[in-house]
Amino acid sequence: MESTQPMYFDCRNISYHYPKSNIEIFKDLNCALSGPGFHGLFGPSGVGKSTLARIMAGEIKAAAGEISGEPFPKVLYSSNMERLPGWSSVGDHVAKVIPPKRIGRMEHLLSDFGLASCRKSRFSQLSLGQKNRINLIRYLLQDFDLLIMDESLANVDEAMRELIILKIKEMFPEKYFLYISHSVAEVSRFCDTILVLRTPHKTPQVVTVTGLNFQSGDSLNRSDLERTMLEIVHAA
């Protein structure tokens, strides 16, 4: 059975400084995801987006604060820096690390993500964009409540990124996603809510902006997109 979805996901009063440094990157940071869907995490380079994501996933322990959910969710963290082993084909590797009941879904995702011809290739033979798509499929086929996608579609062309995001929305409407991207247009268009992360001297450190939550079949209103982009840029 699929895992029960949390009704919310909260980070409360999170504080953190890097090891061997007394400079706090987060100080009493608060943010929340109040419902399933495709959410964004945006901010300037070096502000700590990946660090916050790893704290949410439990990979880094915050110096202070609390992460909670009801019930507590299973969180996975995916980044574009991960690499798969090279001793077997990518199709065989992914098939071995996912529940057997999802083999059929794996084949569909390989096809939908433009990777059907790569199934028998070794990871080292793929382009960077293909590697990132394969790695993302590996996570999408696991059990999770919240999947954090940290630049998971880097090196993937714009048309394919759009196709993949819309396909994820269609296939996993009950799941939570936190999408980290440097593209303000992308998070504005596709995300439901956007957590705008700012430096510690700004209060609050996270500002929530409502995105357009673009779905398959929707018509894009350029004025709405530009207004949302401006709101995000001003918040940052």
C-alpha positions, 0 to 999 in steps of 0.5 A: 500500500502507498504511504498515508499522506501528511496533512502538513509539513512544518519547519519551526524555529530552525537554526543552523551554522556550518561546522567550524563556523559561528556564522548562522545560516538559519536563525529561527527559520519557519516555513510550511507546506500545507498540502500536496502538490508541486511547491518551490524553494527559491533564493539567491546562490549561497543562501542555503537552499540545499542545506535547508532541503537536507535538514528537511530530509533528515540528512543534516541535524539542525542546531535548534528547532523542530520539523513536524508533520501529521503523520510524520512524512517520509522525505526523500532528497534527490540532487543532480550530483548523485551518480549510479554505479556503472557495473550494470545497465541503468534499467537493471539497476533501477529495477533492482532498487524499486518495489517489484510492483512498480516495474511497469511504472518504471517502463512508462517513466523511461518512455515519458522522460525520453529515456526508452533507448537508454535502458540498456546503457551504462550510467557513464554512457549517458549525458548529464541530462539523461543521468539526472532524469534516470536518477529522478525516476529512481526516486519517483518509484520509491515510497515517499510522502515528500520528494525534494528535487534539488536541481534534479532537472539540471542539464535538461532542455526546457521543453523536456523539463516542462513535460516531466514536471507536468507528468509528475503532477499528473501521476502523483497528485497526492504527493508533496514535491519541493522543487529547487531551481534557479529559474524564477520563471519556472518556479513561478509557472509550475509551483503551487507555493514558493518558499523564498529563502533569504539571508539570516539578517532578513525577517522573516527568513522565508517568504511564501509566494503563491505560484501559478501551479500550471497544469496540462491543458492550461493557458499561460497568462503572461501578465500573471507570470510576470507579476508572480516573478516580480513578487518572488524577486522582490521577496528575495 
